[in-house]
Amino acid sequence: MISLKKLIVEGRYDSLVTALSRKLLQVIKDSYACTKDPEGFFGGEKIYYKKGEEVPHIEDSSQIDHIYFEEIENTDIPLDFYLTLKVQWIEGFNDVHVGGDAYNETKRGVADAAPLIEIRFKLDPADYPKVLSEIAFDLRDTLRHEIEHITQSGWNTIDSKYIPSDQAMRNKIESGKLPPARYFTLPKEIDAMIQGLYLRAKKTRTPFKQVVDNYLNIWVSNQSITETDKQNILKVWRERLPKLGIRQEI
């Protein structure tokens, strides 16, 4: 049985993510104005790139800066962190790429400053405005994912969520010493992925099992993981669901 306390806390996360995603969605809507600017600028930053123009790497802060920054202080959960948004509108991109990172201390409750959550979007202006609904769902999923990370250690550590650093394992995955599928079963990623996908399922009113299946199928399709890897990941995630108070089948 799921406790009333867990349901209340879950509702607080949902409310926070919904409020923040609405803010970021509005910024993305506003940023479309860059496509009408001769130089492709919005908020003092060049974020629109025509065909033939070199597009800087969106993760490189020396080349592209954020177009939104805010310190988030939430007393209900509680949480304190900085939130930034980076956007690139790329002519002929013909896709939607979303990324996110949580820059956070890896020790329990130890930090010199609040963590930073960065959300990134690469978009094709030809898809506007029909792409907005997809962006809205991606925002919620990614925000919930990264917020889970900042409760696992550092400034905002929640004792029941604390997970020791797994950086050594991540390094082995990035270097190829471990297969990519291992990333999906890192303790910190299991909870973050499940929470993000669970919120997406609730907001889209789609069965959780289908949302999870769709997500993992993307990685199977691009050959990052195999079908066998997918089944192994699902087994690990199923075992974790009761600990998170999620009564769903996957």
Secondary structure, DSSP 8 states (H G I E B T S, - for coil): ---HHHHHHHHHHHHHHHHHHHHHHHHHHHHGGGGGSTT-EETTEE-EE-TTS----TT-TTT---SEEEEEEETTTTEEEEEEEEEEEETT--S-EEEEEEE---SBT--SS--EEEEEEEE-GGGTTTTHHHHHHHHHHHHHHHHHHHTSSBTT--GGG-----HHHHHHHHHTSS-GGGGGGSHHHHHHHHHHHHHHHHHHT--HHHHHHHHHHHHHHTTSS-HHHHHHHHHHHHHHGGGGT-----
